[in-house]
């Protein structure tokens, strides 16, 4: 179906800046008209945006074309105030310019010389040669319009149609983002014979424009001379020729768009529903998502691309085995309504990585679940690695029934493996009685946490009541004797210790009878009645304490 979108309708008087004709209408068809008395009247200009089943402008705007808000798919030509079109009436031609007032101004007026119907032709651009070689900044166009059976006594509408063929390359796969240039092989120039393009010049690689559409789809586009192509030498990426499927057309027609989908690197599978992963594949989740993603083994990579994962009843991302990598792209969030946001169980590892700290991941736990760390139910957590990304993590918890999860670390009544943070921006908030980064609060028979290593990172950590900012929770209030804590060393490397410490907020103290007060880095508050022994990670000796820039603080840092 052909669909035309009106650019502008301009009254003939405004177009031509001429007074209306007042002489009597001539009679008979084919009678001669006095020259200079019957000007060509152009009442409107349109562009055909659906010249084939796969229209040029489907699913988003083109360069120099603006999206039509009526359906979000069609487009209208975006005139910039200096566009020139050629117009022919009989043997006479003229050039028209759409000025900044959106009126057509002509260099010379065209006049009817006969009452007989005629075809009025128009074309864009007016250049006789069109350069196609470098379209990396803007696409090249050849447009043509014909108004058949036009008559001297009626305004005409010029309906332009695309005369080149559009090629769109969509890249998928693990290395798609590494593409710096995409090119198609074709003629670098064409001769523009009043809107009819003919190949000219030499054939070479034509640079394509990188475009991102409103739905987030990225592609590369160029307009080429219609004709035959060779599939094994038609597209190249970063200078390397790409393989195109054999079913792709070998002849390109004017006005049609041809989409080439290419996988660069490993194929990425989009996650659409509740998914269990146990392989070394590559996966992607984007947009709103409401079901648990579970990893049970192997070493998968999951791309989070502007994803918003909200699971009301269960864990957002649940890593029970293997070593999963979460690649953060854009602004993302993962949250649970009653558990840990991103859970990693004992023996498993999660690596959270961005391309820079402009990539953001927000992780929220609830009901005693950590933002990132062990699941609830007293489970042991695996290892958490965070690098080159911004992470906002909040642990859930409340005073009753005595539940508290760390922002990054363990949930209530759970243990925690090693936590390694490098070149990252971290904002971590602990739940009730829990640290921003470290071991969550709750009854457990053998509380333990691995090493916490923070290197060259901007960390803001805030504890719940009476807990440390980085390290251990509040330990008073548990029934009976407090079990020994097995704690790995906390190792911090920072360029500015004063600034680093200023962004850590411990949970304070309950009253002066406490045996210890919560430290910014180290132990939380505990009372005189029940208090734990703080041992090293394997329980063979005393805790090894905190090391900052090579200096040991055996009792932690206030």
C-alpha positions as CSV (number, residue, x, y, z in Angstrom):
1,X,0.0,0.0,0.0
2,X,1.3,3.5,-0.8
3,X,0.9,5.9,2.0
4,X,1.7,9.6,1.5
5,X,2.4,12.0,4.2
6,X,1.8,15.7,3.5
7,X,4.8,17.9,4.0
8,X,3.1,21.2,3.4
9,X,0.2,22.6,1.4
10,X,0.9,26.0,0.1
11,X,-1.7,28.1,-1.8
12,X,-0.7,28.9,-5.3
13,X,-0.8,32.6,-4.6
14,X,1.8,32.2,-1.8
15,X,3.8,29.8,-3.9
16,X,4.1,32.1,-6.9
17,X,3.6,35.5,-5.3
18,X,1.5,36.3,-8.3
19,X,-1.9,37.8,-8.7
20,X,-4.7,35.4,-9.8
21,X,-5.5,35.3,-13.5
22,X,-8.6,37.3,-14.4
23,X,-8.9,36.7,-18.1
24,X,-11.7,34.6,-19.5
25,X,-11.1,30.9,-19.6
26,X,-10.1,29.6,-23.0
27,X,-12.3,27.0,-24.6
28,X,-11.4,23.6,-26.1
29,X,-8.7,21.1,-25.3
30,X,-5.4,21.7,-26.9
31,X,-5.9,25.4,-27.6
32,X,-2.8,27.5,-27.3
33,X,-2.5,29.8,-24.3
34,X,-0.9,33.2,-24.3
35,X,2.6,32.8,-22.8
36,X,3.0,34.4,-19.4
37,X,-0.7,34.4,-18.4
38,X,-1.2,30.9,-17.0
39,X,1.5,30.1,-14.4
40,X,2.1,26.5,-13.1
41,X,0.5,26.3,-9.7
42,X,2.0,23.9,-7.2
43,X,-0.4,23.3,-4.3
44,X,1.5,20.7,-2.2
45,X,4.5,18.4,-2.0
46,X,4.4,14.9,-0.6
47,X,6.8,12.0,-0.3
48,X,5.9,8.4,-0.7
49,X,6.9,6.6,2.4
50,X,5.7,3.1,1.6
51,X,6.9,2.2,-1.8
52,X,7.2,-1.5,-1.0
53,X,6.0,-4.1,1.4
54,X,9.1,-3.3,3.5
55,X,9.0,0.5,3.5
56,X,12.0,2.7,3.9
57,X,10.6,4.4,6.9
58,X,9.2,1.5,8.8
59,X,9.8,1.5,12.6
60,X,11.5,4.8,12.8
61,X,12.9,8.0,11.3
62,X,15.6,8.3,8.7
63,X,18.3,10.9,8.5
64,X,16.8,14.1,7.2
65,X,13.4,12.6,7.7
66,X,11.3,13.2,10.9
67,X,9.0,10.7,12.6
68,X,5.3,11.2,11.9
69,X,3.6,11.1,15.3
70,X,0.4,9.7,13.8
71,X,1.6,6.2,13.8
72,X,5.2,6.2,14.9
73,X,6.3,4.4,11.8
74,X,5.8,6.6,8.7
75,X,8.0,9.6,8.1
76,X,7.9,13.0,6.4
77,X,10.7,14.7,4.6
78,X,12.4,17.2,6.8
79,X,13.1,20.3,4.7
80,X,15.9,22.5,6.1
81,X,14.8,25.8,4.4
82,X,17.2,25.6,1.5
83,X,16.1,22.4,-0.4
84,X,15.9,22.8,-4.1
85,X,13.8,20.7,-6.5
86,X,13.9,20.7,-10.3
87,X,10.5,21.0,-12.1
88,X,9.7,20.4,-15.8
89,X,6.7,21.6,-17.7
90,X,6.9,20.6,-21.4
91,X,10.3,21.6,-22.6
92,X,10.8,24.2,-19.9
93,X,12.6,23.6,-16.5
94,X,12.9,25.7,-13.4
95,X,14.4,25.3,-9.9
96,X,12.2,25.8,-6.8
97,X,13.5,26.4,-3.3
98,X,11.5,26.0,-0.1
99,X,12.6,29.0,2.0
100,X,12.6,29.4,5.8
101,X,9.0,30.7,5.6
102,X,8.0,27.4,4.0
103,X,7.1,29.0,0.7
104,X,8.3,27.7,-2.6
105,X,10.3,30.3,-4.5
106,X,11.3,29.7,-8.2
107,X,14.2,31.1,-10.2
108,X,12.0,31.4,-13.2
109,X,8.3,31.0,-13.6
110,X,6.9,28.1,-15.7
111,X,3.8,28.8,-17.8
112,X,1.2,26.7,-19.5
113,X,1.1,27.2,-23.3
114,X,-1.7,24.8,-24.1
115,X,-5.0,23.7,-22.6
116,X,-4.1,20.1,-23.3
117,X,-3.3,17.9,-20.2
118,X,0.5,17.3,-19.7
119,X,2.8,15.5,-17.3
120,X,4.6,17.8,-14.8
121,X,7.9,16.1,-13.5
122,X,10.0,17.1,-10.5
123,X,13.2,15.7,-9.0
124,X,15.5,16.1,-6.0
125,X,18.4,17.0,-5.8
126,X,19.0,19.3,-8.7
127,X,22.6,18.1,-8.9
128,X,23.4,16.1,-12.1
129,X,25.9,13.9,-10.1
130,X,25.0,12.6,-6.6
131,X,27.9,11.5,-4.3
132,X,27.1,8.2,-2.5
133,X,30.6,7.4,-1.2
134,X,30.4,8.6,2.4
135,X,27.0,8.5,4.0
136,X,28.3,8.3,7.6
137,X,26.9,11.7,8.5
138,X,23.8,11.9,6.3
139,X,22.2,9.7,3.7
140,X,22.2,10.5,0.0
141,X,18.8,10.7,-1.7
142,X,17.4,10.8,-5.3
143,X,13.7,11.5,-5.4
144,X,11.3,11.9,-8.4
145,X,7.7,13.0,-8.8
146,X,5.3,13.1,-11.7
147,X,1.9,14.6,-12.0
148,X,0.3,13.0,-15.0
149,X,-2.7,14.6,-16.8
150,X,-2.1,18.0,-15.1
151,X,-4.1,20.9,-16.5
152,X,-3.5,24.6,-16.7
153,X,-6.6,25.5,-14.6
154,X,-5.8,23.3,-11.5
155,X,-3.1,23.2,-8.8
156,X,-0.9,20.2,-8.8
157,X,0.5,18.0,-6.0
158,X,4.0,16.7,-6.4
159,X,4.3,13.2,-4.9
160,X,8.0,12.3,-4.6
161,X,9.2,8.6,-4.6
162,X,12.6,7.2,-3.6
163,X,14.7,6.2,-6.6
164,X,17.6,4.6,-4.7
165,X,17.6,1.4,-2.8
166,X,18.1,1.5,1.0
167,X,20.4,-1.1,2.7
168,X,20.0,-1.5,6.5
169,X,22.5,-3.6,8.4
170,X,21.5,-4.8,11.9
171,X,24.3,-6.2,14.0
172,X,23.7,-8.7,16.8
173,X,26.1,-10.8,18.9
174,X,28.7,-10.3,21.6
175,X,30.9,-8.1,19.5
176,X,28.3,-5.9,17.8
177,X,29.1,-2.9,20.0
178,X,32.7,-3.1,18.7
179,X,31.7,-2.1,15.2
180,X,33.4,1.2,14.3
181,X,32.5,1.2,10.6
182,X,30.1,-0.7,8.4
183,X,30.2,-0.4,4.6
184,X,28.4,-1.7,1.5
185,X,30.0,-2.2,-1.9
186,X,28.5,-0.2,-4.7
187,X,28.9,2.7,-7.0
188,X,30.3,5.8,-5.3
189,X,28.3,8.2,-7.6
190,X,25.3,8.2,-9.8
191,X,24.1,10.4,-12.6
192,X,20.8,12.1,-11.7
193,X,18.8,12.5,-14.9
194,X,15.8,14.5,-13.7
195,X,15.2,12.0,-10.9
196,X,16.4,8.8,-12.6
197,X,19.7,7.6,-11.2
198,X,22.2,5.8,-13.4
199,X,25.4,4.2,-12.0
200,X,28.5,6.2,-12.7
201,X,32.0,6.5,-11.5
202,X,33.7,3.5,-9.8
203,X,32.6,0.8,-7.5
204,X,34.0,0.9,-4.0
205,X,33.1,0.6,-0.3
206,X,30.3,3.1,0.7
207,X,30.4,4.3,4.3
208,X,27.1,3.7,6.1
209,X,25.4,5.9,8.8
210,X,25.0,4.5,12.4
211,X,21.4,5.1,13.5
212,X,19.6,4.3,16.8
213,X,15.8,4.1,16.6
214,X,13.3,5.0,19.3
215,X,12.8,1.4,20.4
216,X,16.6,1.1,21.0
217,X,17.3,-0.8,17.8
218,X,20.7,0.1,16.3
219,X,21.5,-0.3,12.7
220,X,23.7,1.0,9.9
221,X,22.1,2.5,6.7
222,X,23.1,3.7,3.2
223,X,21.2,4.4,0.0
224,X,22.7,2.7,-3.1
225,X,22.1,2.6,-6.9
226,X,19.6,-0.1,-7.7
227,X,20.9,-3.1,-9.5
228,X,22.8,-6.4,-9.1
229,X,25.1,-7.1,-6.1
230,X,27.6,-9.9,-5.2
231,X,26.7,-11.4,-1.8
232,X,30.2,-12.5,-0.9
233,X,31.6,-9.0,-1.3
234,X,28.8,-6.7,-0.3
235,X,29.1,-5.8,3.4
236,X,32.2,-5.4,5.6
237,X,32.6,-4.5,9.3
238,X,35.7,-2.8,10.6
239,X,37.3,-3.6,7.2
240,X,36.4,-7.3,7.4
241,X,34.0,-8.8,4.8
242,X,30.9,-10.3,6.3
243,X,29.1,-13.4,5.2
244,X,25.5,-12.8,4.0
245,X,22.8,-15.5,3.8
246,X,22.4,-17.0,0.3
247,X,18.7,-16.2,0.3
248,X,19.3,-12.4,0.3
249,X,18.2,-10.8,-3.0
250,X,21.0,-10.3,-5.5
251,X,19.1,-7.5,-7.3
252,X,18.1,-4.4,-5.4
253,X,15.1,-2.3,-6.7
254,X,14.5,1.4,-6.3
255,X,12.3,2.5,-3.4
256,X,12.8,-0.7,-1.5
257,X,14.6,-1.3,1.8
258,X,16.7,-4.4,2.3
259,X,17.6,-5.5,5.9
260,X,20.7,-7.6,6.6
261,X,20.9,-9.2,10.0
262,X,24.5,-10.2,11.0
263,X,25.8,-11.9,14.1
264,X,29.2,-10.5,15.2
265,X,30.9,-12.7,17.7
266,X,28.7,-15.2,19.6
267,X,25.0,-15.3,19.2
268,X,22.9,-13.7,22.0
269,X,19.6,-15.3,23.0
270,X,16.9,-12.9,24.2
271,X,15.3,-13.9,27.5
272,X,11.5,-13.6,27.2
273,X,10.1,-15.6,30.1
274,X,11.1,-17.7,33.2
275,X,14.5,-19.1,32.2
276,X,16.9,-21.6,33.6
277,X,20.5,-21.4,32.2
278,X,23.1,-24.1,32.6
279,X,25.4,-23.6,29.6
280,X,28.2,-21.2,28.4
281,X,25.8,-19.3,26.2
282,X,25.1,-15.6,25.8
283,X,21.8,-14.1,26.9
284,X,20.1,-10.8,27.0
285,X,17.2,-9.2,29.0
286,X,15.9,-5.7,28.3
287,X,12.9,-3.7,29.3
288,X,10.4,-4.7,31.9
289,X,10.6,-8.3,33.1
290,X,8.8,-10.0,36.0
291,X,10.1,-13.5,36.3
292,X,13.2,-15.1,38.0
293,X,16.2,-15.8,35.8
294,X,18.1,-18.9,37.2
295,X,21.6,-20.0,36.5
296,X,22.4,-23.5,37.7
297,X,25.8,-24.2,36.2
298,X,28.6,-23.5,33.6
299,X,29.7,-19.9,32.7
300,X,26.9,-18.0,31.0
301,X,27.0,-14.3,30.1
302,X,23.8,-12.3,30.6
303,X,23.6,-8.8,29.1
304,X,21.3,-6.4,31.1
305,X,20.3,-3.8,28.6
306,X,18.1,-1.1,30.3
307,X,16.4,-4.0,32.0
308,X,13.9,-3.6,34.9
309,X,13.5,-6.9,36.6
310,X,10.9,-7.0,39.4
311,X,10.0,-10.3,41.0
312,X,7.3,-9.9,43.7
313,X,7.6,-13.4,45.1
314,X,11.1,-14.8,44.6
315,X,14.6,-13.9,43.6
316,X,15.3,-11.6,40.7
317,X,18.4,-13.3,39.4
318,X,19.3,-16.5,41.1
319,X,22.7,-18.0,40.6
320,X,22.8,-21.4,42.3
321,X,25.8,-22.8,40.5
322,X,28.5,-22.0,38.0
323,X,30.1,-18.6,37.3
324,X,27.8,-16.1,35.7
325,X,28.8,-12.8,34.2
326,X,26.3,-9.9,34.2
327,X,27.2,-7.4,31.6
328,X,25.5,-4.1,32.5
329,X,24.6,-1.7,29.7
330,X,22.6,1.4,30.4
331,X,20.4,1.9,33.4
332,X,19.2,-1.4,35.0
333,X,17.4,-2.6,38.1
334,X,16.8,-6.0,39.8
335,X,14.6,-6.3,42.8
336,X,12.7,-8.9,44.9
337,X,9.6,-8.4,46.9
338,X,10.5,-11.0,49.6
339,X,14.1,-12.2,49.0
340,X,17.5,-11.2,47.6
341,X,17.7,-9.1,44.4
342,X,20.6,-10.9,42.9
343,X,21.4,-14.1,44.8
344,X,24.6,-16.2,44.5
345,X,24.7,-19.4,46.4
346,X,27.8,-21.2,47.9
347,X,30.2,-22.5,45.3
348,X,28.9,-20.0,42.6
349,X,30.3,-16.7,41.5
350,X,28.7,-13.7,39.9
351,X,30.7,-11.0,38.1
352,X,28.9,-7.7,37.5
353,X,30.7,-5.5,34.9
354,X,30.0,-2.5,32.8
355,X,31.8,-0.8,30.0
356,X,32.2,2.2,32.3
357,X,30.7,3.6,35.5
358,X,28.1,5.3,33.3
359,X,26.4,1.8,33.2
360,X,24.2,1.5,36.3
361,X,22.8,-1.5,38.2
362,X,20.4,-1.0,41.1
363,X,19.7,-4.2,43.2
364,X,17.2,-4.3,46.0
365,X,16.4,-7.0,48.5
366,X,13.4,-7.3,50.8
367,X,12.3,-9.1,53.9
368,X,15.9,-9.6,55.0
369,X,17.3,-10.4,51.6
370,X,20.5,-8.7,50.5
371,X,20.6,-6.4,47.5
372,X,23.4,-8.6,46.0
373,X,24.5,-11.8,47.9
374,X,23.2,-14.9,49.5
375,X,19.5,-15.9,49.2
376,X,17.4,-16.2,52.4
377,X,16.9,-19.3,54.5
378,X,20.3,-19.4,56.0
379,X,22.0,-20.2,52.7
380,X,25.7,-19.7,52.2
381,X,26.7,-17.2,49.5
382,X,29.2,-17.5,46.8
383,X,31.6,-14.9,45.5
384,X,30.6,-11.4,44.2
385,X,32.9,-9.5,41.8
386,X,32.0,-6.0,40.8
387,X,34.1,-4.0,38.3
388,X,33.9,-0.9,36.1
389,X,30.3,-0.2,36.8
390,X,28.0,1.8,39.1
391,X,26.0,-0.3,41.6
392,X,23.3,0.9,44.0
393,X,22.5,-2.0,46.4
394,X,20.0,-2.0,49.3
395,X,19.4,-4.8,51.7
396,X,16.0,-5.5,53.1
397,X,15.0,-6.0,56.7
398,X,13.1,-4.7,59.7
399,X,13.4,-4.9,63.4
400,X,10.6,-7.4,63.7
401,X,11.0,-10.3,63.1
402,X,14.8,-9.5,63.4
403,X,15.7,-9.6,59.7
404,X,18.5,-7.7,58.0
405,X,20.3,-8.1,54.7
406,X,23.5,-6.3,53.6
407,X,23.4,-4.1,50.6
408,X,26.2,-6.3,49.1
409,X,27.0,-9.5,51.1
410,X,24.8,-11.9,52.9
411,X,21.1,-11.9,53.6
412,X,19.6,-12.4,57.1
413,X,20.9,-15.6,58.6
414,X,23.1,-16.3,55.7
415,X,26.9,-16.4,55.1
416,X,28.9,-14.8,52.5
417,X,31.8,-15.6,50.2
418,X,34.5,-13.2,48.9
419,X,33.5,-9.7,47.8
420,X,35.8,-8.0,45.3
421,X,35.1,-4.5,44.0
422,X,37.4,-2.8,41.5
423,X,37.2,0.5,39.6
424,X,33.5,0.9,40.5
425,X,31.1,3.4,42.0
426,X,29.2,1.8,44.9
427,X,26.2,3.0,47.0
428,X,25.4,0.3,49.5
429,X,22.7,0.5,52.2
430,X,22.3,-2.2,54.8
431,X,19.0,-3.4,56.1
432,X,18.1,-3.6,59.8
433,X,21.3,-4.1,61.9
434,X,23.3,-4.9,58.8
435,X,26.3,-3.3,57.0
436,X,26.2,-1.7,53.7
437,X,28.8,-4.2,52.5
438,X,29.4,-7.4,54.5
439,X,27.6,-9.9,56.7
440,X,23.8,-9.5,57.2
441,X,22.1,-9.8,60.6
442,X,20.3,-12.8,62.0
443,X,20.5,-16.0,63.9
444,X,22.9,-18.5,62.4
445,X,25.0,-21.3,63.9
446,X,28.2,-20.4,62.1
447,X,28.3,-16.9,60.7
448,X,31.1,-16.3,58.2
449,X,32.2,-14.0,55.4
450,X,35.1,-14.2,53.0
451,X,37.6,-11.5,52.1
452,X,36.3,-8.0,51.2
453,X,38.7,-6.4,48.7
454,X,38.0,-2.8,47.4
455,X,40.4,-1.3,44.9
456,X,40.3,2.2,43.3
457,X,36.5,2.6,43.9
458,X,34.2,5.3,45.0
459,X,32.2,3.7,47.9
460,X,29.4,5.2,49.8
461,X,28.2,2.7,52.4
462,X,25.5,3.2,55.1
463,X,24.8,0.7,57.8
464,X,21.6,-0.2,59.6
465,X,21.3,0.3,63.3
466,X,24.5,-0.6,65.3
467,X,26.2,-2.3,62.3
468,X,29.5,-1.4,60.6
469,X,29.4,0.4,57.2
470,X,31.8,-2.3,55.8
471,X,32.2,-5.5,57.7
472,X,30.0,-7.1,60.4
473,X,26.4,-6.6,61.7
474,X,25.1,-5.8,65.2
475,X,25.4,-8.9,67.3
476,X,23.5,-8.1,70.5
477,X,19.9,-9.2,71.0
478,X,20.3,-12.8,69.9
479,X,19.2,-15.4,72.3
480,X,21.9,-17.3,74.2
481,X,25.6,-17.2,73.5
482,X,26.7,-15.6,70.2
483,X,28.6,-18.0,67.9
484,X,32.1,-17.2,66.8
485,X,32.4,-15.1,63.6
486,X,34.8,-16.4,60.9
487,X,35.8,-13.3,59.0
488,X,38.1,-12.7,56.0
489,X,40.5,-9.8,55.9
490,X,39.2,-6.4,54.6
491,X,41.7,-5.0,52.1
492,X,41.2,-1.5,50.8
493,X,43.3,0.4,48.3
494,X,42.4,4.1,47.7
495,X,44.1,7.3,46.5
496,X,42.5,9.3,49.3
497,X,41.8,7.6,52.6
498,X,40.2,10.7,54.2
499,X,37.6,11.0,51.4
500,X,37.0,7.2,51.4
501,X,36.3,7.1,55.1
502,X,34.1,10.2,55.0
503,X,31.5,8.3,52.8
504,X,31.1,5.5,55.3
505,X,28.4,5.7,57.9
506,X,28.3,3.2,60.8
507,X,25.1,2.4,62.6
508,X,25.9,4.1,65.9
509,X,25.4,2.6,69.4
510,X,22.4,1.7,71.5
511,X,23.8,2.8,75.0
512,X,27.0,3.1,77.0
513,X,26.8,-0.4,78.3
514,X,27.8,-1.8,74.9
515,X,31.2,-3.5,75.0
516,X,32.0,-2.2,71.5
517,X,30.6,0.5,69.2
518,X,30.0,0.0,65.5
519,X,33.1,0.8,63.4
520,X,33.0,2.3,59.9
521,X,35.2,-0.7,58.8
522,X,35.2,-3.8,61.0
523,X,32.8,-5.0,63.7
524,X,29.3,-3.9,64.7
525,X,28.2,-3.1,68.2
526,X,27.7,-5.9,70.7
527,X,26.9,-5.9,74.4
528,X,28.5,-7.2,77.6
529,X,26.1,-10.2,78.0
530,X,26.6,-12.0,74.7
531,X,29.5,-11.2,72.4
532,X,31.3,-13.2,69.7
533,X,34.8,-14.1,69.1
534,X,36.1,-12.7,65.8
535,X,38.3,-15.3,64.1
536,X,40.0,-15.5,60.8
537,X,38.3,-17.1,57.9
538,X,39.2,-20.7,58.7
539,X,38.7,-20.3,62.4
540,X,42.3,-21.2,63.3
541,X,43.2,-17.9,64.9
542,X,42.2,-14.2,65.5
543,X,40.7,-12.0,62.8
544,X,43.4,-10.5,60.5
545,X,41.6,-7.1,60.6
546,X,41.7,-4.3,58.1
547,X,44.5,-3.3,55.7
548,X,44.3,0.1,54.0
549,X,47.0,1.0,51.5
550,X,49.3,-1.5,53.1
551,X,48.7,-0.4,56.7
552,X,47.1,-2.9,59.1
553,X,44.3,-1.9,61.5
554,X,43.9,-5.0,63.5
555,X,40.8,-3.8,65.4
556,X,39.1,-2.2,62.4
557,X,38.7,1.5,61.7
558,X,36.3,3.8,63.7
